[in-house]
Amino acid sequence: MKGIFNLGAWLTGPYLHLVYVLLVLVALVLAGGAPETIGGGGG
Amino acid sequence: MILLIVLAVAFVTLCALGGNPRALARARWREGWLILAAVGIQLATIFLPDLQDDRLTQWRGLTFIITYLVALLFLWLNRALPGLKLVLLGTALNFSVMLVHGGFMPVSPEALQLAGHDGLVEEWRAGAPVAESKDILLPTELTRLWFLSDIFTIPAGLPIPGSFSLGDVLIAAGAIRFLQRSMRSPSSSEEENSNSNEEGGDSLG
C-alpha cells in the first residue's frame, strides 16, 4: 500500500513537475539541435 | 542522439558532484507545450518513410522551418532561465544555415563517411536526404554558411560517432548550464545570485 501512496505522491507532487522540466529540456535540445543522426544511427 | 547522451552524462555527473535533481522542480517553463509540439512534429517528420520522394522532401523542409520558428519563440519566452540564451543562440545558428538550404542541415559526404554513417544515405547525390536526421548530403563547396553546418565529426570507432554543428555545441553548453544552475540547492543559488548581483551578473547565463 505504501508503494501505491508513493506512486500517488509521484503523480501529484513536485516529482511530476520535475519530469516535465526534464522532458521540456530534452525537447528543446532535440528541437533546436541538428546533429547528423537523431535516430539510432549512432550519432 | 549525441546531444541526448551529452545531456544524460552531464545530468549524472552533476548528481555525482552533489547537484540536487529535486531542485530542478523549481524551474518554471513558459508555454512548454510549444516546444513539446515542435519536437513531436519534427520527430514524426524525421521518421517519415519514403525519403526519396522530392515533393515530400519539400514538405519536410517546410515543416522543419516552421517548427524551428516555434522553438525560437519558446526559447525567447524562456530566455531569462539560466543557459537558455546560449540554447537560443545555438538554435538560431542552426536555423540560419537550415533556412538557406530549404529547411535542412547540410553535412558533407566526407563527414558522413568519417563517422561511418554512409549507410544512412540511399543515393549519393547533392541534396539527398540523410535518414533519421534533419540533414541533407551536400559537398562543402556547395554549402552556404558552411561554417554553421555539421562540420564537427566524431569518427567511427570512437564513442558516439557522428557529425554536429557549432549551434549544437552551443545548445549542449546552454542545456548543461541550465542543469548546473538549476540543480543547486536553494541556499547556494541565493548566495550565487547575491554574488552575481554585486558583480553585475553574466550576459549569457
gemmi code that builds the backbone of each chain (N, CA, C; Angstrom):
import gemmi

chains = {
    "A": [
        ("MET", (0.836, -1.211, 0.000), (0.000, 0.000, 0.000), (0.866, 1.255, 0.000)),
        ("LYS", (1.970, 1.163, 0.777), (2.825, 2.349, 0.846), (3.349, 2.727, -0.536)),
        ("GLY", (3.665, 1.643, -1.310), (4.154, 1.876, -2.661), (3.139, 2.626, -3.498)),
        ("ILE", (1.871, 2.262, -3.334), (0.808, 2.929, -4.088), (0.735, 4.400, -3.684)),
        ("PHE", (0.825, 4.635, -2.360), (0.775, 6.039, -1.902), (1.969, 6.821, -2.448)),
        ("ASN", (3.125, 6.139, -2.492), (4.303, 6.813, -3.052), (4.101, 7.140, -4.521)),
        ("LEU", (3.455, 6.204, -5.213), (3.178, 6.447, -6.623), (2.278, 7.677, -6.760)),
        ("GLY", (1.300, 7.745, -5.848), (0.412, 8.914, -5.858), (1.188, 10.204, -5.644)),
        ("ALA", (2.170, 10.147, -4.737), (2.982, 11.346, -4.493), (3.773, 11.726, -5.739)),
        ("TRP", (4.230, 10.695, -6.451), (4.980, 10.955, -7.692), (4.098, 11.655, -8.712)),
        ("LEU", (2.856, 11.175, -8.798), (1.992, 11.682, -9.864), (1.395, 13.048, -9.543)),
        ("THR", (1.323, 13.380, -8.265), (0.657, 14.636, -7.920), (1.616, 15.678, -7.358)),
        ("GLY", (2.763, 15.237, -6.886), (3.659, 16.151, -6.202), (4.644, 16.828, -7.129)),
        ("PRO", (5.700, 17.362, -6.559), (6.706, 18.069, -7.364), (7.452, 17.159, -8.329)),
        ("TYR", (7.408, 15.820, -8.076), (8.127, 14.907, -8.962), (7.583, 14.970, -10.379)),
        ("LEU", (6.255, 15.107, -10.494), (5.664, 15.180, -11.823), (6.180, 16.426, -12.545)),
        ("HIS", (6.299, 17.510, -11.806), (6.814, 18.736, -12.414), (8.285, 18.567, -12.795)),
        ("LEU", (9.012, 17.811, -11.964), (10.421, 17.534, -12.264), (10.545, 16.780, -13.587)),
        ("VAL", (9.691, 15.776, -13.772), (9.689, 15.024, -15.028), (9.362, 15.960, -16.198)),
        ("TYR", (8.416, 16.868, -15.977), (8.027, 17.834, -17.015), (9.197, 18.753, -17.367)),
        ("VAL", (9.913, 19.210, -16.348), (11.071, 20.094, -16.584), (12.111, 19.369, -17.444)),
        ("LEU", (12.388, 18.103, -17.094), (13.390, 17.337, -17.853), (12.895, 17.040, -19.268)),
        ("LEU", (11.598, 16.753, -19.382), (11.017, 16.462, -20.700), (11.147, 17.671, -21.628)),
        ("VAL", (10.857, 18.841, -21.108), (10.960, 20.059, -21.922), (12.421, 20.336, -22.267)),
        ("LEU", (13.332, 20.058, -21.329), (14.757, 20.266, -21.599), (15.220, 19.359, -22.745)),
        ("VAL", (14.823, 18.095, -22.690), (15.159, 17.164, -23.774), (14.543, 17.646, -25.086)),
        ("ALA", (13.297, 18.118, -25.002), (12.599, 18.571, -26.214), (13.295, 19.763, -26.844)),
        ("LEU", (13.758, 20.713, -26.033), (14.372, 21.904, -26.630), (15.740, 21.581, -27.240)),
        ("VAL", (16.426, 20.591, -26.643), (17.705, 20.168, -27.226), (17.466, 19.453, -28.567)),
        ("LEU", (16.445, 18.600, -28.598), (16.140, 17.871, -29.830), (15.596, 18.801, -30.913)),
        ("ALA", (14.743, 19.732, -30.505), (14.099, 20.612, -31.487), (15.089, 21.605, -32.076)),
        ("GLY", (16.027, 22.093, -31.281), (16.978, 23.084, -31.769), (18.207, 22.478, -32.397)),
        ("GLY", (18.599, 21.312, -31.911), (19.810, 20.674, -32.399), (19.602, 20.026, -33.761)),
        ("ALA", (20.699, 19.904, -34.496), (20.609, 19.259, -35.803), (21.855, 18.423, -36.076)),
        ("PRO", (22.176, 17.480, -35.167), (23.286, 16.582, -35.475), (22.896, 15.679, -36.640)),
        ("GLU", (23.887, 14.979, -37.191), (23.620, 14.249, -38.422), (22.803, 12.976, -38.206)),
        ("THR", (22.703, 12.513, -36.981), (21.750, 11.439, -36.720), (20.992, 11.710, -35.441)),
        ("ILE", (19.665, 11.750, -35.574), (18.793, 11.889, -34.413), (18.438, 10.490, -33.900)),
        ("GLY", (18.303, 9.563, -34.844), (17.838, 8.226, -34.505), (18.939, 7.325, -34.006)),
        ("GLY", (18.756, 6.049, -34.217), (19.676, 5.060, -33.656), (20.923, 4.825, -34.476)),
        ("GLY", (21.190, 5.709, -35.451), (22.352, 5.520, -36.312), (23.662, 5.646, -35.575)),
        ("GLY", (23.588, 6.062, -34.331), (24.797, 6.146, -33.528), (25.200, 7.567, -33.236)),
        ("GLY", (24.653, 8.532, -33.981), (25.089, 9.902, -33.842), (24.358, 10.675, -32.812)),
    ],
    "B": [
        ("MET", (21.174, 11.982, -31.321), (21.480, 11.121, -30.175), (22.683, 11.657, -29.386)),
        ("ILE", (23.638, 12.276, -30.120), (24.812, 12.852, -29.452), (24.385, 13.805, -28.345)),
        ("LEU", (23.451, 14.697, -28.670), (23.034, 15.725, -27.707), (22.381, 15.102, -26.483)),
        ("LEU", (21.566, 14.071, -26.702), (20.892, 13.433, -25.563), (21.893, 12.719, -24.662)),
        ("ILE", (22.884, 12.087, -25.278), (23.905, 11.383, -24.481), (24.708, 12.392, -23.657)),
        ("VAL", (25.080, 13.515, -24.296), (25.827, 14.556, -23.573), (24.994, 15.077, -22.399)),
        ("LEU", (23.708, 15.282, -22.654), (22.808, 15.783, -21.605), (22.698, 14.777, -20.448)),
        ("ALA", (22.561, 13.487, -20.799), (22.434, 12.455, -19.770), (23.723, 12.345, -18.944)),
        ("VAL", (24.878, 12.398, -19.628), (26.162, 12.328, -18.923), (26.315, 13.530, -17.998)),
        ("ALA", (25.927, 14.711, -18.485), (26.024, 15.923, -17.657), (25.132, 15.803, -16.424)),
        ("PHE", (23.932, 15.282, -16.614), (22.985, 15.132, -15.502), (23.553, 14.200, -14.429)),
        ("VAL", (24.062, 13.039, -14.873), (24.619, 12.058, -13.927), (25.859, 12.640, -13.233)),
        ("THR", (26.710, 13.320, -14.018), (27.928, 13.913, -13.446), (27.577, 14.961, -12.391)),
        ("LEU", (26.609, 15.815, -12.712), (26.220, 16.862, -11.761), (25.619, 16.258, -10.490)),
        ("CYS", (24.858, 15.163, -10.652), (24.311, 14.464, -9.475), (25.465, 13.928, -8.624)),
        ("ALA", (26.462, 13.325, -9.299), (27.613, 12.758, -8.573), (28.425, 13.840, -7.868)),
        ("LEU", (28.407, 15.047, -8.424), (29.184, 16.147, -7.827), (28.395, 16.896, -6.749)),
        ("GLY", (27.224, 16.354, -6.417), (26.469, 16.946, -5.319), (25.290, 17.792, -5.746)),
        ("GLY", (24.999, 17.821, -7.032), (23.824, 18.548, -7.504), (22.538, 17.911, -6.996)),
        ("ASN", (21.526, 18.721, -6.856), (20.263, 18.241, -6.310), (19.217, 18.165, -7.423)),
        ("PRO", (18.933, 16.938, -7.924), (17.980, 16.839, -9.039), (16.588, 17.360, -8.684)),
        ("ARG", (16.226, 17.240, -7.384), (14.895, 17.732, -6.976), (14.777, 19.243, -7.160)),
        ("ALA", (15.930, 19.924, -7.070), (15.895, 21.380, -7.212), (15.437, 21.806, -8.606)),
        ("LEU", (15.559, 20.869, -9.570), (15.103, 21.182, -10.930), (13.609, 21.494, -10.966)),
        ("ALA", (12.878, 20.931, -9.994), (11.430, 21.142, -9.971), (11.073, 22.611, -9.721)),
        ("ARG", (12.063, 23.408, -9.317), (11.772, 24.840, -9.117), (11.686, 25.601, -10.445)),
        ("ALA", (12.245, 24.987, -11.492), (12.234, 25.674, -12.792), (10.809, 25.780, -13.322)),
        ("ARG", (10.520, 26.890, -13.922), (9.184, 27.106, -14.492), (9.311, 27.490, -15.951)),
        ("TRP", (8.840, 26.607, -16.824), (8.852, 26.924, -18.252), (7.656, 27.792, -18.603)),
        ("ARG", (7.839, 28.677, -19.544), (6.695, 29.424, -20.092), (6.289, 28.766, -21.411)),
        ("GLU", (5.029, 28.415, -21.521), (4.474, 27.832, -22.756), (5.260, 26.587, -23.200)),
        ("GLY", (5.458, 25.663, -22.241), (6.221, 24.443, -22.548), (5.591, 23.608, -23.662)),
        ("TRP", (4.297, 23.738, -23.850), (3.624, 22.947, -24.886), (4.155, 23.275, -26.282)),
        ("LEU", (4.644, 24.505, -26.436), (5.155, 24.914, -27.755), (6.312, 24.016, -28.198)),
        ("ILE", (7.262, 23.797, -27.284), (8.449, 23.031, -27.654), (8.115, 21.538, -27.748)),
        ("LEU", (7.176, 21.084, -26.913), (6.773, 19.668, -26.991), (6.083, 19.398, -28.328)),
        ("ALA", (5.241, 20.350, -28.760), (4.578, 20.200, -30.062), (5.606, 20.239, -31.192)),
        ("ALA", (6.561, 21.182, -31.089), (7.572, 21.321, -32.147), (8.390, 20.044, -32.295)),
        ("VAL", (8.838, 19.492, -31.168), (9.686, 18.301, -31.262), (8.869, 17.082, -31.700)),
        ("GLY", (7.615, 17.024, -31.297), (6.747, 15.919, -31.723), (6.582, 15.916, -33.239)),
        ("ILE", (6.325, 17.099, -33.790), (6.153, 17.208, -35.250), (7.474, 16.905, -35.965)),
        ("GLN", (8.575, 17.404, -35.400), (9.885, 17.134, -36.015), (10.193, 15.638, -36.059)),
        ("LEU", (9.958, 14.953, -34.938), (10.279, 13.521, -34.884), (9.413, 12.743, -35.873)),
        ("ALA", (8.128, 13.126, -35.959), (7.254, 12.460, -36.924), (7.770, 12.694, -38.343)),
        ("THR", (8.248, 13.904, -38.609), (8.765, 14.239, -39.945), (10.065, 13.495, -40.241)),
        ("ILE", (10.943, 13.424, -39.232), (12.240, 12.772, -39.416), (12.074, 11.289, -39.747)),
        ("PHE", (11.112, 10.656, -39.088), (10.972, 9.215, -39.270), (9.914, 8.838, -40.307)),
        ("LEU", (9.509, 9.859, -41.113), (8.612, 9.559, -42.231), (9.312, 8.614, -43.207)),
        ("PRO", (8.599, 7.636, -43.733), (9.218, 6.773, -44.749), (9.278, 7.486, -46.108)),
        ("ASP", (9.772, 6.820, -47.110), (9.809, 7.320, -48.476), (10.585, 8.626, -48.605)),
        ("LEU", (11.822, 8.606, -48.153), (12.660, 9.800, -48.160), (12.951, 10.327, -49.556)),
        ("GLN", (12.904, 9.474, -50.550), (13.355, 9.900, -51.884), (12.284, 10.645, -52.678)),
        ("ASP", (11.080, 10.738, -52.153), (10.022, 11.480, -52.839), (10.324, 12.982, -52.730)),
        ("ASP", (10.607, 13.626, -53.880), (11.039, 15.027, -53.857), (9.985, 15.971, -53.282)),
        ("ARG", (8.708, 15.714, -53.614), (7.657, 16.602, -53.105), (7.551, 16.482, -51.583)),
        ("LEU", (7.687, 15.264, -51.111), (7.658, 15.030, -49.667), (8.856, 15.715, -48.989)),
        ("THR", (9.994, 15.706, -49.669), (11.193, 16.347, -49.133), (10.960, 17.839, -48.936)),
        ("GLN", (10.284, 18.479, -49.907), (9.985, 19.909, -49.766), (9.107, 20.172, -48.544)),
        ("TRP", (8.113, 19.318, -48.351), (7.230, 19.474, -47.193), (7.986, 19.279, -45.882)),
        ("ARG", (8.921, 18.320, -45.915), (9.726, 18.074, -44.710), (10.539, 19.316, -44.363)),
        ("GLY", (11.138, 19.919, -45.377), (11.922, 21.135, -45.144), (11.074, 22.260, -44.585)),
        ("LEU", (9.879, 22.424, -45.151), (8.976, 23.472, -44.677), (8.562, 23.206, -43.223)),
        ("THR", (8.338, 21.940, -42.914), (7.970, 21.571, -41.540), (9.096, 21.924, -40.565)),
        ("PHE", (10.348, 21.647, -40.980), (11.477, 21.988, -40.106), (11.552, 23.506, -39.886)),
        ("ILE", (11.338, 24.275, -40.947), (11.408, 25.743, -40.814), (10.349, 26.232, -39.817)),
        ("ILE", (9.121, 25.741, -39.975), (8.035, 26.197, -39.092), (8.305, 25.784, -37.636)),
        ("THR", (8.751, 24.538, -37.451), (8.975, 24.077, -36.066), (10.180, 24.790, -35.430)),
        ("TYR", (11.156, 25.191, -36.248), (12.277, 25.971, -35.692), (11.794, 27.355, -35.256)),
        ("LEU", (10.886, 27.925, -36.017), (10.339, 29.233, -35.608), (9.602, 29.097, -34.275)),
        ("VAL", (8.862, 28.000, -34.126), (8.148, 27.757, -32.866), (9.154, 27.565, -31.725)),
        ("ALA", (10.217, 26.798, -31.996), (11.254, 26.569, -30.971), (11.917, 27.885, -30.569)),
        ("LEU", (12.192, 28.723, -31.559), (12.832, 30.018, -31.256), (11.900, 30.896, -30.421)),
        ("LEU", (10.602, 30.843, -30.717), (9.635, 31.602, -29.921), (9.643, 31.121, -28.472)),
        ("PHE", (9.631, 29.783, -28.295), (9.672, 29.225, -26.945), (10.936, 29.666, -26.207)),
        ("LEU", (12.077, 29.591, -26.896), (13.352, 29.943, -26.253), (13.403, 31.429, -25.911)),
        ("TRP", (12.819, 32.254, -26.755), (12.773, 33.690, -26.477), (11.920, 33.955, -25.225)),
        ("LEU", (10.800, 33.257, -25.122), (9.925, 33.433, -23.961), (10.609, 32.996, -22.666)),
        ("ASN", (11.554, 32.040, -22.793), (12.219, 31.480, -21.605), (13.670, 31.929, -21.467)),
        ("ARG", (14.040, 33.000, -22.151), (15.448, 33.402, -22.199), (15.988, 33.833, -20.844)),
        ("ALA", (15.099, 34.126, -19.882), (15.570, 34.553, -18.563), (16.109, 33.372, -17.739)),
        ("LEU", (15.768, 32.150, -18.130), (16.251, 30.976, -17.382), (17.738, 30.750, -17.674)),
        ("PRO", (18.478, 30.196, -16.711), (19.925, 30.026, -16.911), (20.243, 29.157, -18.120)),
        ("GLY", (21.178, 29.603, -18.928), (21.646, 28.818, -20.076), (20.786, 28.927, -21.322)),
        ("LEU", (19.577, 29.458, -21.170), (18.643, 29.440, -22.304), (19.031, 30.423, -23.403)),
        ("LYS", (19.774, 31.468, -23.060), (20.234, 32.390, -24.109), (21.244, 31.683, -25.020)),
        ("LEU", (22.076, 30.817, -24.426), (23.024, 30.038, -25.234), (22.276, 29.071, -26.151)),
        ("VAL", (21.249, 28.418, -25.595), (20.454, 27.485, -26.400), (19.763, 28.253, -27.531)),
        ("LEU", (19.271, 29.443, -27.211), (18.611, 30.294, -28.215), (19.591, 30.646, -29.336)),
        ("LEU", (20.803, 31.023, -28.960), (21.814, 31.387, -29.950), (22.155, 30.177, -30.831)),
        ("GLY", (22.373, 29.031, -30.206), (22.702, 27.815, -30.963), (21.589, 27.421, -31.914)),
        ("THR", (20.351, 27.515, -31.439), (19.206, 27.166, -32.296), (19.095, 28.147, -33.460)),
        ("ALA", (19.354, 29.435, -33.180), (19.289, 30.447, -34.237), (20.368, 30.197, -35.296)),
        ("LEU", (21.562, 29.776, -34.867), (22.628, 29.474, -35.830), (22.246, 28.267, -36.695)),
        ("ASN", (21.730, 27.219, -36.064), (21.279, 26.054, -36.835), (20.177, 26.458, -37.810)),
        ("PHE", (19.243, 27.282, -37.319), (18.122, 27.700, -38.153), (18.617, 28.511, -39.357)),
        ("SER", (19.617, 29.361, -39.144), (20.127, 30.205, -40.225), (20.622, 29.365, -41.400)),
        ("VAL", (21.445, 28.367, -41.083), (22.000, 27.556, -42.169), (20.930, 26.641, -42.766)),
        ("MET", (19.994, 26.198, -41.951), (18.929, 25.341, -42.476), (17.980, 26.132, -43.378)),
        ("LEU", (17.741, 27.378, -43.010), (16.825, 28.218, -43.778), (17.310, 28.407, -45.215)),
        ("VAL", (18.630, 28.581, -45.387), (19.151, 28.805, -46.742), (19.339, 27.489, -47.512)),
        ("HIS", (18.986, 26.367, -46.882), (19.040, 25.074, -47.581), (17.679, 24.382, -47.541)),
        ("GLY", (16.643, 25.182, -47.627), (15.291, 24.623, -47.729), (14.795, 23.934, -46.482)),
        ("GLY", (15.394, 24.246, -45.325), (14.935, 23.649, -44.069), (15.795, 22.499, -43.593)),
        ("PHE", (16.873, 22.188, -44.319), (17.722, 21.040, -43.954), (19.124, 21.480, -43.540)),
        ("MET", (19.730, 20.692, -42.680), (21.106, 20.920, -42.247), (22.057, 20.171, -43.190)),
        ("PRO", (22.980, 20.878, -43.838), (23.915, 20.188, -44.737), (24.996, 19.426, -43.966)),
        ("VAL", (25.357, 18.286, -44.506), (26.510, 17.537, -43.994), (27.275, 17.038, -45.213)),
        ("SER", (28.608, 17.087, -45.151), (29.398, 16.707, -46.326), (29.534, 15.180, -46.402)),
        ("PRO", (29.726, 14.654, -47.617), (29.923, 13.201, -47.759), (31.123, 12.712, -46.953)),
        ("GLU", (32.176, 13.544, -46.903), (33.388, 13.142, -46.163), (33.080, 12.973, -44.667)),
        ("ALA", (32.307, 13.912, -44.118), (31.962, 13.835, -42.690), (31.133, 12.590, -42.395)),
        ("LEU", (30.199, 12.326, -43.302), (29.326, 11.161, -43.120), (30.134, 9.858, -43.158)),
        ("GLN", (31.094, 9.806, -44.097), (31.926, 8.603, -44.206), (32.861, 8.464, -43.013)),
        ("LEU", (33.383, 9.602, -42.558), (34.295, 9.579, -41.412), (33.584, 9.044, -40.159)),
        ("ALA", (32.312, 9.398, -40.030), (31.535, 8.932, -38.879), (31.044, 7.489, -39.060)),
        ("GLY", (31.268, 6.965, -40.270), (30.814, 5.594, -40.546), (29.324, 5.498, -40.742)),
        ("HIS", (28.708, 6.629, -41.145), (27.258, 6.654, -41.301), (26.845, 6.754, -42.769)),
        ("ASP", (27.713, 6.319, -43.674), (27.366, 6.434, -45.087), (26.173, 5.552, -45.461)),
        ("GLY", (25.858, 4.579, -44.627), (24.696, 3.729, -44.893), (23.374, 4.455, -44.711)),
        ("LEU", (23.406, 5.672, -44.153), (22.165, 6.417, -43.932), (21.693, 7.152, -45.189)),
        ("VAL", (22.508, 7.117, -46.248), (22.119, 7.777, -47.498), (21.889, 6.712, -48.560)),
        ("GLU", (20.701, 6.757, -49.160), (20.377, 5.753, -50.179), (21.024, 6.091, -51.514)),
        ("GLU", (21.094, 7.397, -51.809), (21.574, 7.827, -53.123), (22.609, 8.928, -52.916)),
        ("TRP", (23.841, 8.728, -53.413), (24.918, 9.690, -53.177), (24.867, 10.807, -54.215)),
        ("ARG", (23.997, 11.787, -53.966), (23.903, 12.962, -54.830), (23.717, 14.171, -53.939)),
        ("ALA", (24.110, 15.359, -54.461), (23.949, 16.586, -53.687), (22.470, 16.801, -53.390)),
        ("GLY", (22.151, 17.036, -52.115), (20.762, 17.293, -51.723), (20.011, 16.047, -51.288)),
        ("ALA", (20.653, 14.892, -51.326), (19.972, 13.665, -50.907), (19.723, 13.694, -49.397)),
        ("PRO", (18.521, 13.327, -48.968), (18.247, 13.342, -47.524), (19.014, 12.246, -46.784)),
        ("VAL", (19.435, 12.574, -45.568), (20.103, 11.608, -44.704), (19.046, 11.042, -43.758)),
        ("ALA", (18.947, 9.716, -43.713), (17.906, 9.087, -42.889), (18.101, 9.427, -41.416)),
        ("GLU", (16.992, 9.467, -40.681), (16.984, 9.659, -39.226), (17.613, 10.974, -38.801)),
        ("SER", (17.472, 12.020, -39.606), (18.058, 13.306, -39.236), (17.359, 14.444, -39.967)),
        ("LYS", (17.806, 15.662, -39.694), (17.309, 16.840, -40.412), (18.293, 17.218, -41.513)),
        ("ASP", (19.204, 16.303, -41.848), (20.317, 16.629, -42.735), (20.065, 16.263, -44.184)),
        ("ILE", (20.808, 16.965, -45.051), (20.945, 16.558, -46.446), (22.439, 16.459, -46.761)),
        ("LEU", (22.731, 15.624, -47.741), (24.117, 15.461, -48.179), (24.471, 16.619, -49.096)),
        ("LEU", (25.548, 17.320, -48.800), (25.936, 18.461, -49.633), (27.447, 18.680, -49.492)),
        ("PRO", (28.152, 18.682, -50.624), (29.596, 18.967, -50.541), (29.830, 20.353, -49.956)),
        ("THR", (30.919, 20.508, -49.238), (31.204, 21.778, -48.567), (31.232, 22.945, -49.555)),
        ("GLU", (31.752, 22.717, -50.769), (31.861, 23.823, -51.732), (30.493, 24.296, -52.215)),
        ("LEU", (29.458, 23.488, -52.024), (28.109, 23.897, -52.437), (27.288, 24.398, -51.245)),
        ("THR", (27.894, 24.400, -50.062), (27.154, 24.741, -48.847), (27.321, 26.220, -48.511)),
        ("ARG", (26.182, 26.917, -48.436), (26.235, 28.308, -47.969), (26.315, 28.306, -46.436)),
        ("LEU", (27.000, 29.265, -45.879), (27.220, 29.321, -44.421), (27.778, 27.979, -43.916)),
        ("TRP", (28.739, 27.419, -44.683), (29.236, 26.065, -44.381), (29.741, 25.940, -42.941)),
        ("PHE", (30.260, 27.065, -42.405), (30.833, 27.013, -41.044), (29.765, 26.797, -39.981)),
        ("LEU", (28.485, 26.950, -40.353), (27.400, 26.687, -39.402), (26.774, 25.303, -39.617)),
        ("SER", (27.253, 24.574, -40.638), (26.673, 23.252, -40.908), (27.340, 22.201, -40.002)),
        ("ASP", (27.018, 20.938, -40.231), (27.577, 19.860, -39.393), (29.035, 19.598, -39.781)),
        ("ILE", (29.933, 20.443, -39.294), (31.350, 20.364, -39.708), (32.215, 19.606, -38.711)),
        ("PHE", (31.715, 19.417, -37.490), (32.499, 18.672, -36.492), (32.087, 17.207, -36.543)),
        ("THR", (33.086, 16.327, -36.535), (32.782, 14.889, -36.646), (33.539, 14.091, -35.602)),
        ("ILE", (32.814, 13.223, -34.926), (33.457, 12.210, -34.081), (33.581, 10.961, -34.946)),
        ("PRO", (34.817, 10.533, -35.262), (34.990, 9.432, -36.223), (34.460, 8.104, -35.703)),
        ("ALA", (34.151, 7.243, -36.651), (33.738, 5.871, -36.313), (34.853, 5.211, -35.512)),
        ("GLY", (34.471, 4.415, -34.547), (35.459, 3.753, -33.698), (35.554, 4.413, -32.336)),
        ("LEU", (35.225, 5.709, -32.295), (35.172, 6.392, -31.007), (33.738, 6.304, -30.476)),
        ("PRO", (33.532, 6.571, -29.190), (32.154, 6.541, -28.675), (31.306, 7.608, -29.373)),
        ("ILE", (30.038, 7.335, -29.518), (29.040, 8.203, -30.161), (29.553, 8.932, -31.417)),
        ("PRO", (29.923, 8.158, -32.459), (30.362, 8.808, -33.699), (29.205, 9.578, -34.346)),
        ("GLY", (29.548, 10.658, -35.030), (28.522, 11.454, -35.710), (29.030, 12.848, -35.978)),
        ("SER", (28.248, 13.613, -36.740), (28.622, 14.983, -37.072), (27.651, 15.959, -36.417)),
        ("PHE", (28.183, 17.125, -36.076), (27.350, 18.120, -35.417), (27.886, 19.511, -35.743)),
        ("SER", (27.106, 20.515, -35.380), (27.403, 21.892, -35.788), (27.828, 22.748, -34.595)),
        ("LEU", (28.275, 23.955, -34.922), (28.583, 24.922, -33.862), (27.324, 25.207, -33.030)),
        ("GLY", (26.182, 25.302, -33.706), (24.916, 25.523, -32.996), (24.627, 24.416, -32.000)),
        ("ASP", (24.922, 23.166, -32.400), (24.717, 22.026, -31.491), (25.592, 22.152, -30.250)),
        ("VAL", (26.826, 22.616, -30.447), (27.746, 22.781, -29.311), (27.176, 23.817, -28.330)),
        ("LEU", (26.677, 24.927, -28.873), (26.118, 25.971, -28.004), (24.862, 25.477, -27.284)),
        ("ILE", (24.050, 24.708, -27.993), (22.825, 24.161, -27.372), (23.201, 23.241, -26.208)),
        ("ALA", (24.173, 22.359, -26.439), (24.608, 21.450, -25.372), (25.167, 22.245, -24.189)),
        ("ALA", (25.986, 23.268, -24.490), (26.569, 24.075, -23.410), (25.470, 24.794, -22.615)),
        ("GLY", (24.485, 25.320, -23.306), (23.385, 26.014, -22.629), (22.552, 25.068, -21.772)),
        ("ALA", (22.289, 23.876, -22.302), (21.488, 22.898, -21.549), (22.244, 22.449, -20.291)),
        ("ILE", (23.556, 22.257, -20.429), (24.362, 21.875, -19.259), (24.380, 23.011, -18.237)),
        ("ARG", (24.484, 24.226, -18.741), (24.448, 25.408, -17.857), (23.117, 25.461, -17.088)),
        ("PHE", (22.027, 25.170, -17.811), (20.709, 25.144, -17.173), (20.680, 24.110, -16.050)),
        ("LEU", (21.176, 22.897, -16.347), (21.180, 21.837, -15.330), (22.041, 22.237, -14.140)),
        ("GLN", (23.231, 22.756, -14.451), (24.186, 23.082, -13.385), (23.612, 24.144, -12.445)),
        ("ARG", (23.002, 25.171, -13.015), (22.448, 26.248, -12.192), (21.168, 25.817, -11.481)),
        ("SER", (20.352, 25.022, -12.160), (19.051, 24.651, -11.592), (19.158, 23.546, -10.549)),
        ("MET", (20.256, 22.770, -10.564), (20.376, 21.665, -9.619), (21.068, 22.077, -8.322)),
        ("ARG", (21.339, 23.356, -8.182), (21.913, 23.814, -6.922), (20.812, 23.919, -5.886)),
        ("SER", (21.208, 23.700, -4.626), (20.224, 23.822, -3.556), (19.824, 25.288, -3.435)),
        ("PRO", (18.618, 25.571, -2.914), (18.141, 26.950, -2.854), (19.121, 27.903, -2.185)),
        ("SER", (19.791, 27.431, -1.117), (20.675, 28.339, -0.391), (21.865, 28.753, -1.245)),
        ("SER", (22.484, 27.761, -1.968), (23.649, 28.113, -2.790), (23.236, 28.973, -3.970)),
        ("SER", (21.997, 28.755, -4.498), (21.519, 29.592, -5.603), (21.372, 31.032, -5.144)),
        ("GLU", (20.821, 31.201, -3.927), (20.636, 32.560, -3.417), (21.979, 33.246, -3.213)),
        ("GLU", (22.949, 32.443, -2.689), (24.288, 33.022, -2.492), (24.867, 33.494, -3.815)),
        ("GLU", (24.729, 32.621, -4.849), (25.310, 32.987, -6.140), (24.586, 34.202, -6.724)),
        ("ASN", (23.256, 34.234, -6.560), (22.513, 35.379, -7.093), (22.984, 36.674, -6.464)),
        ("SER", (23.191, 36.636, -5.123), (23.616, 37.869, -4.468), (25.024, 38.250, -4.924)),
        ("ASN", (25.902, 37.219, -5.130), (27.241, 37.497, -5.628), (27.212, 38.080, -7.031)),
        ("SER", (26.381, 37.452, -7.911), (26.357, 37.922, -9.299), (25.727, 39.297, -9.379)),
        ("ASN", (24.781, 39.612, -8.467), (24.204, 40.953, -8.469), (25.275, 41.988, -8.114)),
        ("GLU", (26.132, 41.577, -7.140), (27.197, 42.505, -6.752), (28.187, 42.709, -7.886)),
        ("GLU", (28.428, 41.577, -8.663), (29.412, 41.673, -9.738), (28.808, 42.133, -11.052)),
        ("GLY", (27.513, 42.306, -11.098), (26.870, 42.762, -12.327), (26.271, 41.635, -13.136)),
        ("GLY", (26.425, 40.345, -12.710), (25.815, 39.201, -13.403), (26.548, 38.874, -14.694)),
        ("ASP", (26.104, 37.765, -15.350), (26.700, 37.442, -16.646), (25.657, 37.629, -17.730)),
        ("SER", (26.120, 37.769, -18.940), (25.205, 38.139, -20.004), (24.548, 36.950, -20.673)),
        ("LEU", (25.226, 35.773, -20.641), (24.651, 34.629, -21.338), (24.160, 33.556, -20.383)),
        ("GLY", (24.253, 33.798, -19.063), (23.854, 32.769, -18.108), (22.419, 32.490, -18.198)),
    ],
}
model = gemmi.Model(1)
for chain_id, residues in chains.items():
    chain = gemmi.Chain(chain_id)
    for i, (resn, *xyz) in enumerate(residues, 1):
        res = gemmi.Residue()
        res.name, res.seqid = resn, gemmi.SeqId(i, " ")
        for name, pos in zip(("N", "CA", "C"), xyz):
            atom = gemmi.Atom()
            atom.name, atom.element = name, gemmi.Element(name[0])
            atom.pos, atom.b_iso = gemmi.Position(*pos), 0.0
            res.add_atom(atom)
        chain.add_residue(res)
    model.add_chain(chain)
structure = gemmi.Structure()
structure.add_model(model)
structure.setup_entities()
